[in-house]
Amino acid sequence: MATATGQVNAKRKPVFVKVEDLKPGTSGHTLIVKVVEMTPVKTSARPNRSRALLSRPIPPARIAECVVGDETGTIIFTARNEQVDLMTKGATVILRNAKIVMFKRTTMRLAVDKWGRIEVTEPAKFAVKEDNNLSLVEYELVTVPDQGMN
């Protein structure tokens, strides 16, 4: 890919992180994980919008909560719409540009938005460490008083 100055930039190799390294409020993660469990979430129909604005009804969003993990731990991944089809139990997937979303402001969830990508890959050789679920750890937002002028 050429830049404005005519230089060619080589693609950077992705830096893969482990589940145990995920922290609240971070993004841009690339992980290889196995799907341990997949549970579809019931979604309510969206409220009726003006028929004049929409020519056809919008289908309800499909959402599934998936427990995914690697050899260091597990976390809940929220799959949306077409992502649900890729997250089958036992599948190994690469999550690119994943981010941590705080659920109810206290627990971590993993998500991939429109800027990320999910790829199914060949089965991984690691065993998932299911006793270290990062989504069960509760965090508290603490405000630190400004240590400015005294």
LODRENFI-269431 format. One record per residue (C-alpha): x, y, z; residue in one letter. Coordinates in nm, 2 decimals, decimal comma. Layout:
! LODRENFI-269431
<zaba px="X" py="Y" pz="Z" aa="A"/>
...
***
This chain:
! LODRENFI-269431
<zaba px="0,00" py="0,00" pz="0,00" aa="M"/>
<zaba px="0,15" py="0,33" pz="-0,10" aa="A"/>
<zaba px="0,13" py="0,64" pz="0,12" aa="T"/>
<zaba px="0,11" py="1,00" pz="0,01" aa="A"/>
<zaba px="0,49" py="1,03" pz="0,00" aa="T"/>
<zaba px="0,51" py="0,73" pz="-0,23" aa="G"/>
<zaba px="0,66" py="0,49" pz="0,03" aa="Q"/>
<zaba px="0,53" py="0,14" pz="0,05" aa="V"/>
<zaba px="0,41" py="0,02" pz="0,39" aa="N"/>
<zaba px="0,44" py="-0,35" pz="0,47" aa="A"/>
<zaba px="0,16" py="-0,51" pz="0,66" aa="K"/>
<zaba px="0,24" py="-0,55" pz="1,03" aa="R"/>
<zaba px="0,23" py="-0,90" pz="1,17" aa="K"/>
<zaba px="-0,05" py="-0,94" pz="1,42" aa="P"/>
<zaba px="0,05" py="-0,96" pz="1,79" aa="V"/>
<zaba px="-0,16" py="-1,24" pz="1,95" aa="F"/>
<zaba px="-0,25" py="-1,20" pz="2,31" aa="V"/>
<zaba px="-0,37" py="-1,45" pz="2,57" aa="K"/>
<zaba px="-0,71" py="-1,43" pz="2,75" aa="V"/>
<zaba px="-0,54" py="-1,38" pz="3,09" aa="E"/>
<zaba px="-0,38" py="-1,06" pz="2,95" aa="D"/>
<zaba px="-0,71" py="-0,88" pz="2,87" aa="L"/>
<zaba px="-0,78" py="-0,57" pz="3,08" aa="K"/>
<zaba px="-1,09" py="-0,35" pz="3,12" aa="P"/>
<zaba px="-1,13" py="-0,07" pz="2,87" aa="G"/>
<zaba px="-0,87" py="-0,21" pz="2,62" aa="T"/>
<zaba px="-0,91" py="-0,27" pz="2,25" aa="S"/>
<zaba px="-0,73" py="-0,39" pz="1,94" aa="G"/>
<zaba px="-0,67" py="-0,74" pz="2,06" aa="H"/>
<zaba px="-0,60" py="-1,04" pz="1,83" aa="T"/>
<zaba px="-0,67" py="-1,38" pz="1,99" aa="L"/>
<zaba px="-0,69" py="-1,74" pz="1,89" aa="I"/>
<zaba px="-0,97" py="-1,90" pz="2,11" aa="V"/>
<zaba px="-1,19" py="-2,21" pz="2,12" aa="K"/>
<zaba px="-1,56" py="-2,18" pz="2,16" aa="V"/>
<zaba px="-1,65" py="-2,37" pz="2,48" aa="V"/>
<zaba px="-2,02" py="-2,29" pz="2,49" aa="E"/>
<zaba px="-2,27" py="-2,09" pz="2,28" aa="M"/>
<zaba px="-2,60" py="-1,97" pz="2,42" aa="T"/>
<zaba px="-2,85" py="-1,77" pz="2,20" aa="P"/>
<zaba px="-3,00" py="-1,47" pz="2,38" aa="V"/>
<zaba px="-3,37" py="-1,39" pz="2,33" aa="K"/>
<zaba px="-3,40" py="-1,04" pz="2,19" aa="T"/>
<zaba px="-3,72" py="-0,84" pz="2,19" aa="S"/>
<zaba px="-3,85" py="-0,71" pz="1,86" aa="A"/>
<zaba px="-3,75" py="-0,35" pz="1,80" aa="R"/>
<zaba px="-4,02" py="-0,09" pz="1,85" aa="P"/>
<zaba px="-4,22" py="0,00" pz="1,54" aa="N"/>
<zaba px="-4,08" py="0,30" pz="1,36" aa="R"/>
<zaba px="-4,26" py="0,51" pz="1,11" aa="S"/>
<zaba px="-4,35" py="0,30" pz="0,81" aa="R"/>
<zaba px="-4,29" py="0,61" pz="0,59" aa="A"/>
<zaba px="-3,92" py="0,60" pz="0,68" aa="L"/>
<zaba px="-3,87" py="0,23" pz="0,62" aa="L"/>
<zaba px="-3,98" py="0,03" pz="0,32" aa="S"/>
<zaba px="-3,93" py="-0,30" pz="0,48" aa="R"/>
<zaba px="-3,93" py="-0,42" pz="0,85" aa="P"/>
<zaba px="-3,59" py="-0,46" pz="1,01" aa="I"/>
<zaba px="-3,53" py="-0,82" pz="1,14" aa="P"/>
<zaba px="-3,45" py="-0,84" pz="1,51" aa="P"/>
<zaba px="-3,08" py="-0,86" pz="1,60" aa="A"/>
<zaba px="-2,94" py="-1,21" pz="1,67" aa="R"/>
<zaba px="-2,72" py="-1,22" pz="1,98" aa="I"/>
<zaba px="-2,54" py="-1,51" pz="2,14" aa="A"/>
<zaba px="-2,32" py="-1,52" pz="2,45" aa="E"/>
<zaba px="-2,03" py="-1,75" pz="2,39" aa="C"/>
<zaba px="-1,77" py="-1,87" pz="2,64" aa="V"/>
<zaba px="-1,44" py="-1,87" pz="2,46" aa="V"/>
<zaba px="-1,09" py="-1,94" pz="2,59" aa="G"/>
<zaba px="-0,74" py="-2,05" pz="2,55" aa="D"/>
<zaba px="-0,48" py="-2,23" pz="2,77" aa="E"/>
<zaba px="-0,48" py="-1,93" pz="3,01" aa="T"/>
<zaba px="-0,85" py="-1,87" pz="3,08" aa="G"/>
<zaba px="-1,20" py="-1,80" pz="2,94" aa="T"/>
<zaba px="-1,42" py="-1,49" pz="2,89" aa="I"/>
<zaba px="-1,77" py="-1,44" pz="2,76" aa="I"/>
<zaba px="-1,78" py="-1,32" pz="2,40" aa="F"/>
<zaba px="-2,09" py="-1,14" pz="2,27" aa="T"/>
<zaba px="-2,16" py="-1,25" pz="1,91" aa="A"/>
<zaba px="-2,40" py="-1,04" pz="1,70" aa="R"/>
<zaba px="-2,59" py="-1,12" pz="1,38" aa="N"/>
<zaba px="-2,37" py="-1,31" pz="1,13" aa="E"/>
<zaba px="-2,11" py="-1,36" pz="1,40" aa="Q"/>
<zaba px="-2,35" py="-1,61" pz="1,57" aa="V"/>
<zaba px="-2,32" py="-1,85" pz="1,27" aa="D"/>
<zaba px="-1,94" py="-1,87" pz="1,31" aa="L"/>
<zaba px="-1,94" py="-1,94" pz="1,69" aa="M"/>
<zaba px="-2,02" py="-2,31" pz="1,70" aa="T"/>
<zaba px="-1,93" py="-2,52" pz="2,01" aa="K"/>
<zaba px="-1,58" py="-2,66" pz="1,96" aa="G"/>
<zaba px="-1,48" py="-2,43" pz="1,68" aa="A"/>
<zaba px="-1,14" py="-2,25" pz="1,69" aa="T"/>
<zaba px="-1,16" py="-1,89" pz="1,58" aa="V"/>
<zaba px="-0,93" py="-1,59" pz="1,54" aa="I"/>
<zaba px="-1,07" py="-1,27" pz="1,68" aa="L"/>
<zaba px="-0,91" py="-0,97" pz="1,52" aa="R"/>
<zaba px="-0,94" py="-0,61" pz="1,66" aa="N"/>
<zaba px="-1,15" py="-0,74" pz="1,95" aa="A"/>
<zaba px="-1,23" py="-0,51" pz="2,24" aa="K"/>
<zaba px="-1,33" py="-0,54" pz="2,60" aa="I"/>
<zaba px="-1,68" py="-0,41" pz="2,68" aa="V"/>
<zaba px="-1,78" py="-0,36" pz="3,05" aa="M"/>
<zaba px="-2,11" py="-0,54" pz="3,11" aa="F"/>
<zaba px="-2,33" py="-0,36" pz="3,37" aa="K"/>
<zaba px="-2,01" py="-0,16" pz="3,44" aa="R"/>
<zaba px="-1,86" py="-0,44" pz="3,65" aa="T"/>
<zaba px="-1,77" py="-0,74" pz="3,44" aa="T"/>
<zaba px="-1,57" py="-0,78" pz="3,12" aa="M"/>
<zaba px="-1,71" py="-0,91" pz="2,80" aa="R"/>
<zaba px="-1,52" py="-0,95" pz="2,47" aa="L"/>
<zaba px="-1,67" py="-0,82" pz="2,15" aa="A"/>
<zaba px="-1,58" py="-0,77" pz="1,78" aa="V"/>
<zaba px="-1,75" py="-0,47" pz="1,62" aa="D"/>
<zaba px="-1,77" py="-0,37" pz="1,25" aa="K"/>
<zaba px="-1,40" py="-0,28" pz="1,25" aa="W"/>
<zaba px="-1,29" py="-0,62" pz="1,36" aa="G"/>
<zaba px="-1,31" py="-0,97" pz="1,21" aa="R"/>
<zaba px="-1,38" py="-1,33" pz="1,31" aa="I"/>
<zaba px="-1,22" py="-1,61" pz="1,11" aa="E"/>
<zaba px="-1,27" py="-1,98" pz="1,17" aa="V"/>
<zaba px="-0,93" py="-2,16" pz="1,16" aa="T"/>
<zaba px="-0,80" py="-2,51" pz="1,20" aa="E"/>
<zaba px="-0,85" py="-2,67" pz="1,54" aa="P"/>
<zaba px="-0,61" py="-2,56" pz="1,80" aa="A"/>
<zaba px="-0,40" py="-2,80" pz="2,00" aa="K"/>
<zaba px="-0,44" py="-2,64" pz="2,34" aa="F"/>
<zaba px="-0,68" py="-2,74" pz="2,61" aa="A"/>
<zaba px="-0,90" py="-2,45" pz="2,74" aa="V"/>
<zaba px="-0,84" py="-2,35" pz="3,10" aa="K"/>
<zaba px="-1,20" py="-2,33" pz="3,22" aa="E"/>
<zaba px="-1,14" py="-2,25" pz="3,58" aa="D"/>
<zaba px="-1,01" py="-1,90" pz="3,51" aa="N"/>
<zaba px="-1,32" py="-1,71" pz="3,38" aa="N"/>
<zaba px="-1,24" py="-1,34" pz="3,35" aa="L"/>
<zaba px="-1,61" py="-1,25" pz="3,31" aa="S"/>
<zaba px="-1,67" py="-1,36" pz="3,67" aa="L"/>
<zaba px="-1,42" py="-1,10" pz="3,81" aa="V"/>
<zaba px="-1,61" py="-0,79" pz="3,92" aa="E"/>
<zaba px="-1,44" py="-0,45" pz="3,88" aa="Y"/>
<zaba px="-1,52" py="-0,12" pz="4,05" aa="E"/>
<zaba px="-1,47" py="0,22" pz="3,89" aa="L"/>
<zaba px="-1,27" py="0,42" pz="4,14" aa="V"/>
<zaba px="-1,23" py="0,80" pz="4,10" aa="T"/>
<zaba px="-0,90" py="0,93" pz="4,22" aa="V"/>
<zaba px="-0,90" py="1,28" pz="4,36" aa="P"/>
<zaba px="-0,69" py="1,53" pz="4,17" aa="D"/>
<zaba px="-0,35" py="1,56" pz="4,34" aa="Q"/>
<zaba px="-0,29" py="1,91" pz="4,18" aa="G"/>
<zaba px="-0,23" py="2,22" pz="4,38" aa="M"/>
<zaba px="-0,22" py="2,20" pz="4,76" aa="N"/>
***
